[in-house]
Amino acid sequence: MKYTLPEYHRVKGIHPGAILKRELKRRSLKAIVLANSIDEYPQTINAITKEKRGVNPKLSIKLGNYFNVDQEYFMLLQASFEVQKAVRKSSLNPLIEKIRKSIFWDTSFDKIDLIKHRRSIIQRILERGNKHEINELIKFYGKSSIKVELEKIKNSISPNFSQKINRYVYGNTQ
């Protein structure tokens, strides 16, 4: 069976370790075998597949040669991933700056990923947020996105949760 890596434009923005991990699994190849084949430390390959480390140019060349793709393939994935991460981080600041930190008392503010943890954030702000914060939430995500996430929320600790949803998301003022 011939294995090929996905075309770059299809996986752009994904951590190269996720692609490498998938490829190792598809080929039933152990990380240590790959590491030995390309004269690299097994710990390096493992850290990359766990997305705890990135790919550098030297390793991109080795992996490209091993997997018979362009030598810059993994480096392009790494660069694309870093750009996406920076965009996500910079695009989150407008909402984060307008929300009281006390709403997320149990979480480090700099670790909040408003894309990845959207449902929890929507729920938390609708449970504990004031009018201003809820309106900022709606501006950031949009009512249609919030409605989709609300369908997946089963229960809430706040007795006012349903009232806030009806008032701010659905526009019912009763």
N, C-alpha and C positions, 0 to 999 in steps of 0.2 A: 504494500500500500504506500502510495506516495503522499507525503505530508508537506503541506506548504503553509507558511505563516500568512495570516490575514493581510490584505492590502493595507498599507499605512493609512490611507484616508478613511478606512472603515473603523479603525481602532484609535485614531488620533484622540489624545486627551486621556487615554487609559494608562495607568502605571505600567511600565515595561515589565515589571515583575509579574503582573497578572497575566500578560501574554506569555511570558516565559513559563510560568507555572502551568498554564493550560497546555502549552506545547509539550512540556515534560510528561504530563499526564497522558496526552494523546499518543505519545510515542512510547509509553511505559518505560520512561527513562528516569533514573534516579539522579538527583541533583549532584551527588558525589561523582557519578560516572561522567556527567557533563563537565563538572569542574576539572576532573583529571584529564579529560579529553582536550580541554582548552588551556590547560596549565594555569588554573585559577584555584583559589582557596574555596573549599566546599562551604565554609561559613559565609563567604561573599555571595555565592549563588543562593544559599538559603535566605539570607537577609533580603536579597532582591526579590525573591519569590514571595516573601512575607510583606513586601512593600515597606520595609524598614530602611531600605537603602536604595539609592538610585544607580543608574548605569553611567559610567564614565566613557570617554571616547575610546580608550584602549580596550575596554571590555566590549564595547559595541562592535569593534572590528573583529574581535575573537568570536563573538556570538554570530555576527553576520556571516563569517566564513564557515562556522560550524553548521548553521542552518541554511546555508546557501542562499542568502538574501543580501541586499546591499549592506555594505559595512556600516553605513550610517543609520540603518533601520532602527535599531534600539536607541540610538542617541536622539533621533528625531522623536521617537515616542517619549523619551525622557523630557526633552525640551517642551513638547506639546503638553505633557502632563504638568510640568512646572508652570507653564503659562496659564493653563486652565485653573490651577490651584490659586495663582495670584489673582486672576479675574474673579473667582468665587470670593476670595477674601476681600478684595476691594469693593465688590458689589454688595457685600453684606453690611458694610459700615453704615450706610444711611439709616437702616432700620435699627441696628444695634445701638446706635447713638441716641435713639429716641425712646428706648425702652429702659425702664428702671432696672437696675441690676438686681434689686431685691426680688424681682419676679423669678429670676434664675439663681436664687440663693445657693443652690446645691451644685452649681456648674460653673466652671471657669469661663468667663465671658469670651476670652480669646479662643476657646475651643469650640464655640458654638458654630455649627455649620448649618445655616438656614436652608440649604438645599437638601442636604442629606437627612436632617432631622425635622423637616417641615411639619409633619403631623404633630409631633410633640410640642413644637414651638407654637403652632396655631392653638392647640388645646391650652397650653399654659397661659398664653396671652389672653385668650377668651375667658379663662377661669379667673385670672388674677389682675388683668390689665384694666386700666381706666379708659375712658372714652377716647382720649387722645391716642393712647397706645393701640387700641383696637382699630382706630381709623388709619394709623400708620401701617399696621399689619395688613389691612385691606388694600392700601395703596401699593404695598410691596408685592404681595402675592396675587391680588385680584380676587374678586368674589367667587368667580367660577372655580379657581384652584382651591380656595378655602372650602367650598361646598363639596368638592371631591374628597378632600381629606376628612371633612366632618362625617361623611358616610362611613368612614373606617374607624371612627372613635366610638367605642362601645359604652363607656361610662365616664363620669366625671366626679371629681370630689367637690365641685362647687355647686351649691344649690341654685346659683344665678346663671349657670352655664347656658341652659336652654333659653332663658330670657335674653341674654346677651346675643346669642346666635340669631334669634328671631328679630331682635331690634336692629343690630348692626349689619348682619349678613343678608337677611331676607327683607329688611326694611319694614317689619311689622312694628308699629308703635303702640300696640294694645297693651 
